[in-house]
Amino acid sequence: MLQAVADVIRRLNAQVPIFYKVLVANVALIAGTALASAWVIVREPAPDLAGAYTGSTVILAAAISASLLINYLLMRVAFHPLFLLRETMEEIRRGDREKRAPEISGDPDVAELAATLNQMLDELARHQRSVASQILRALEDERKRFARELHDETSQALTNLVIRLDLIKDSLAGSPNHAQLAEEIGRIRDMAADALTETRRITFDMRPTILDDLGLVPALRWYVKHKLDPLGIHVEMDVEGFQGRLPDEVETALFRIVQEALTNVQKHARARSVTVTMRETEESLTAEITDDGVGFSLLELEKADANGRGMGLFGMRERAELVGGRLTVASIRGRGTTVKVVIPRTVANL
């Protein structure tokens, strides 16, 4: 029996918040004291006050009720910092990684707990950015190596093959089977040319050498010319600044973000025109991509759809955050989409 009671008490202790534990303890103390005082009065009634029991009972009940109400209000005030801290932690648990505990006054213990929580979250965020940055840097380095190998070896070999096939085709003039051999060599030459084109496309998608050689803006202009212009999508580039080179991580992040935004335009937006605005000021770097496409619901940002658009937006946001920037997306169905990334110079150490 006692063991069962003890088990029930332990379960309640584990499930009931500390606020209600303290509140119940205070209520029990106040009520117990009041009832004990009433019992003493009843045990030794004054002869001339026998008719005042009813009034005393009402006064006693009112006093107990007032004490309990005051106790509840005081407890709410005293525990308010803990409630704020709990709400903050709940929002963080739901995925708001930027949330931090507010500055708490009135309770030094809770204030210290909130400061410790914020410090832990900041350290965790720095660690996550550091790890993600290392992963992306390693990925980009590997892409760069493969792209160079494809460009320097495979592309050159295919180019030489196309040239030699053209020479062989020309040298067959006058031979008995000239027409048949020329047709066969022409087919092989076309296959080699297609393979060369595909290799160059893969090379650029993996790591555009023009980004390393000439910088961000020339690489974006090349991408627009070779990817969107052939599709009949009019792209206007409005560039201010960006005369010198930026740190490799920043150039790579901006290029990949704009590239992904333009890829989404190409695959999903059904847009006729796009504006790419690049601004470099003393305070920040800004890239904004606006299209006149079909748009989409902003609720789609939180999950990847079947075509991978959601994951693309997630990756863009991650890249922006790794260099200290912030990416925002505004879209309305039927009214196009705007993707904007802003990188403060102070945060990115530019």
C-alpha positions in Angstrom: 0.0 0.0 0.0 2.7 2.4 1.0 4.7 1.4 -2.0 1.8 2.2 -4.3 1.3 5.6 -2.7 5.0 6.3 -3.1 4.9 5.3 -6.8 1.9 7.7 -7.4 3.8 10.5 -5.6 6.9 9.9 -7.8 4.8 9.9 -11.0 3.1 13.2 -10.0 6.4 14.7 -9.1 7.8 13.8 -12.5 4.8 15.1 -14.4 3.7 18.2 -12.5 5.6 21.5 -13.3 7.5 23.1 -10.5 5.1 26.1 -10.4 2.2 23.9 -9.4 4.3 21.9 -7.0 5.2 25.1 -5.1 1.7 26.5 -5.4 0.1 23.3 -4.0 2.6 23.3 -1.1 1.8 27.0 -0.3 -2.0 26.3 -0.6 -1.7 23.3 1.7 0.3 25.4 4.2 -2.1 28.3 4.2 -5.2 26.2 4.3 -3.8 23.9 7.0 -2.8 26.9 9.2 -6.2 28.5 8.8 -8.1 25.3 9.5 -5.9 24.7 12.6 -6.6 28.2 13.9 -10.4 27.7 13.3 -10.3 24.4 15.1 -8.7 26.0 18.2 -11.3 28.7 18.2 -14.1 26.2 18.0 -12.7 24.1 20.8 -12.7 27.1 23.2 -15.6 29.3 22.3 -16.2 32.5 24.3 -19.7 32.4 25.9 -20.7 35.8 24.6 -19.5 35.0 21.0 -21.4 31.8 20.4 -23.7 33.5 17.9 -20.8 34.9 15.9 -19.6 31.5 14.6 -21.3 32.0 11.2 -19.8 35.4 10.6 -16.4 34.2 11.7 -16.6 31.3 9.3 -17.4 33.6 6.4 -14.5 35.9 7.4 -12.2 32.9 7.7 -13.3 31.6 4.3 -12.8 35.0 2.7 -9.3 35.3 4.3 -8.3 31.9 3.0 -9.5 32.7 -0.5 -7.7 36.1 -0.5 -4.5 34.4 0.7 -4.7 31.8 -2.0 -5.3 34.4 -4.7 -2.5 36.6 -3.5 -0.3 33.5 -3.3 -1.2 32.5 -6.9 -0.5 36.0 -8.3 2.8 36.3 -6.4 3.8 32.9 -7.7 3.0 33.8 -11.3 5.1 36.9 -11.0 8.0 35.0 -9.4 7.9 32.2 -12.0 7.4 34.5 -15.0 11.2 34.4 -16.0 11.0 30.6 -16.0 7.9 30.7 -18.2 9.8 32.9 -20.7 12.7 30.6 -20.7 10.5 27.6 -21.3 8.7 29.3 -24.2 12.1 30.2 -25.7 13.4 26.6 -25.5 10.1 25.3 -27.0 10.5 27.6 -30.0 14.1 26.4 -30.4 12.9 22.8 -30.2 10.4 23.5 -33.0 13.3 24.6 -35.3 13.9 28.3 -34.7 17.7 28.2 -34.6 18.0 32.0 -34.4 15.8 32.2 -31.2 17.6 33.3 -28.0 16.4 33.7 -24.4 15.4 37.3 -23.6 17.2 39.4 -21.1 15.7 38.4 -17.7 15.6 40.7 -14.7 14.3 40.1 -11.2 15.7 36.6 -10.7 19.5 36.3 -10.8 19.4 32.5 -10.9 17.1 32.4 -13.9 19.0 35.3 -15.6 22.2 33.3 -15.3 20.5 30.2 -16.6 19.2 32.2 -19.7 22.7 33.6 -20.3 24.2 30.1 -20.1 21.6 28.8 -22.6 22.3 31.6 -25.0 26.0 31.0 -24.8 25.5 27.3 -25.5 23.3 28.1 -28.5 25.8 30.5 -29.9 28.6 28.0 -29.5 26.5 25.3 -31.1 25.6 27.6 -34.0 29.3 28.5 -34.5 30.3 24.9 -34.4 27.6 23.9 -36.9 28.6 26.8 -39.3 32.3 25.7 -38.9 31.5 22.1 -39.7 29.2 23.0 -42.6 31.7 25.4 -44.0 34.4 22.7 -43.9 32.1 20.3 -45.7 31.2 22.8 -48.4 34.8 23.9 -48.8 35.9 20.2 -49.2 33.0 19.7 -51.7 33.9 22.7 -53.7 37.6 21.7 -53.7 36.7 18.3 -55.0 34.5 19.7 -57.6 37.2 22.1 -58.7 39.7 19.2 -59.0 37.3 17.1 -61.1 36.3 20.1 -63.2 40.0 20.8 -64.0 40.6 17.2 -64.9 37.6 17.1 -67.2 38.6 20.4 -68.8 42.3 19.7 -69.1 42.1 16.0 -70.1 38.7 14.7 -71.2 37.6 17.9 -73.0 41.0 18.2 -74.7 41.0 14.6 -75.8 37.5 14.9 -77.2 38.4 18.2 -79.0 41.4 16.5 -80.6 39.2 13.5 -81.6 36.7 15.9 -83.4 39.6 17.6 -85.2 41.2 14.4 -86.3 37.9 13.0 -87.5 37.4 16.1 -89.6 40.9 15.7 -91.1 40.2 12.0 -91.9 36.9 12.9 -93.5 38.6 15.5 -95.7 41.4 13.1 -96.6 38.9 10.5 -97.9 38.0 12.6 -101.0 38.5 10.6 -104.1 38.4 7.2 -102.4 36.1 4.5 -103.8 33.9 4.4 -100.7 34.2 8.1 -100.0 30.5 8.8 -99.4 29.8 5.9 -97.2 33.0 6.4 -95.1 32.4 10.1 -94.9 28.9 9.5 -93.6 30.1 7.0 -90.9 32.9 9.3 -89.8 30.4 12.2 -89.7 28.2 10.3 -87.3 31.2 9.4 -85.1 32.3 13.0 -85.2 28.8 14.2 -84.2 28.9 11.8 -81.3 32.2 13.0 -80.1 31.0 16.7 -80.5 27.9 15.9 -78.3 30.1 14.2 -75.7 32.4 17.3 -75.7 29.4 19.6 -75.2 28.0 17.4 -72.4 31.5 17.3 -70.8 31.7 21.0 -70.8 28.3 21.3 -69.3 29.2 18.9 -66.5 32.4 20.8 -66.0 30.7 24.1 -65.6 28.0 22.7 -63.3 30.6 21.1 -61.1 32.8 24.1 -60.8 33.0 26.8 -63.5 36.6 27.5 -64.3 35.6 31.0 -65.3 34.6 31.7 -61.7 38.2 30.9 -60.5 39.8 32.7 -63.4 37.7 35.9 -63.9 35.4 36.1 -60.9 31.8 36.2 -59.9 30.1 38.6 -62.4 31.8 37.1 -65.5 30.8 33.6 -64.4 27.2 34.7 -63.9 27.1 36.4 -67.3 28.5 33.3 -68.9 25.9 31.2 -67.1 23.0 33.4 -68.2 24.2 33.4 -71.8 24.6 29.7 -72.1 21.8 28.5 -69.9 18.9 30.9 -70.1 19.3 32.8 -73.3 18.9 29.6 -75.4 15.5 29.0 -73.7 14.2 32.4 -74.7 14.2 33.8 -71.2 15.3 37.4 -71.2 17.7 38.1 -68.3 18.8 41.6 -67.4 21.8 42.0 -65.2 22.2 45.2 -63.2 25.6 45.2 -61.5 27.0 47.9 -59.2 30.5 47.4 -57.8 32.1 44.0 -57.8 35.2 45.4 -59.6 37.7 43.4 -57.5 37.8 39.8 -56.4 36.1 38.7 -53.2 37.1 35.9 -50.9 36.7 32.5 -52.5 34.0 31.4 -50.0 31.9 34.5 -50.6 32.2 34.3 -54.4 31.3 30.6 -54.4 28.3 31.2 -52.1 26.9 34.1 -54.1 27.4 32.2 -57.4 25.7 29.0 -56.2 22.8 31.0 -54.7 22.2 32.9 -57.9 22.8 29.8 -60.0 20.2 27.8 -57.9 17.7 30.7 -58.2 18.1 30.8 -62.0 17.9 27.0 -62.2 14.5 27.2 -60.3 13.4 29.9 -62.8 14.4 27.6 -65.6 12.7 24.5 -64.2 9.7 25.8 -62.4 8.8 29.4 -62.9 7.8 29.5 -66.6 9.0 33.0 -66.6 9.6 35.2 -69.6 12.0 37.7 -68.0 14.4 37.8 -65.0 16.3 40.6 -63.4 19.5 39.9 -61.5 20.6 42.8 -59.4 24.0 42.8 -57.8 25.1 45.6 -55.4 28.4 46.1 -53.6 28.5 48.8 -51.0 30.7 49.7 -48.0 28.2 47.9 -45.7 27.1 44.8 -47.6 26.9 42.6 -50.7 23.5 42.1 -52.2 22.2 39.8 -54.9 18.5 39.9 -55.9 16.8 37.6 -58.5 13.3 38.6 -59.6 11.2 36.8 -62.2 7.7 37.2 -63.6 6.8 33.5 -63.4 4.0 31.6 -61.8 5.2 31.9 -58.2 4.3 29.6 -55.4 3.0 29.4 -51.9 5.6 30.4 -49.2 4.5 27.4 -47.2 6.4 25.3 -49.7 9.7 26.8 -48.4 9.6 24.5 -45.3 9.5 21.2 -47.2 11.0 19.8 -50.3 8.6 19.1 -53.1 8.8 16.2 -55.6 11.0 18.3 -57.9 13.5 19.3 -55.3 12.6 23.0 -55.2 12.3 23.1 -51.5 15.7 21.5 -51.0 17.2 24.0 -53.4 15.9 26.9 -51.3 17.1 25.2 -48.1 20.6 24.9 -49.6 20.6 28.5 -50.7 19.7 29.6 -47.2 22.4 27.4 -45.7 25.0 28.9 -48.1 24.0 32.4 -47.2 24.2 31.7 -43.5 27.7 30.2 -43.7 29.1 33.4 -45.0 27.2 35.5 -42.4 24.4 36.5 -44.8 20.6 36.1 -44.8 18.4 34.9 -47.6 14.7 35.9 -48.0 12.2 34.7 -50.5 9.0 36.5 -51.5 6.5 34.8 -53.8 2.9 35.1 -54.7 1.1 32.7 -57.1 0.8 34.3 -60.5 3.0 37.2 -59.6 6.5 35.8 -59.7 9.3 35.3 -57.1 12.0 37.4 -55.6 15.1 35.8 -54.0 17.4 38.1 -52.1 20.6 37.5 -50.2 22.4 40.2 -48.2 25.9 39.6 -46.7 27.1 42.3 -44.3 30.7 43.1 -44.7 31.4 43.1 -41.0 29.9 39.6 -40.5 31.7 38.1 -43.5 35.0 39.8 -42.6 35.2 41.5 -46.0 
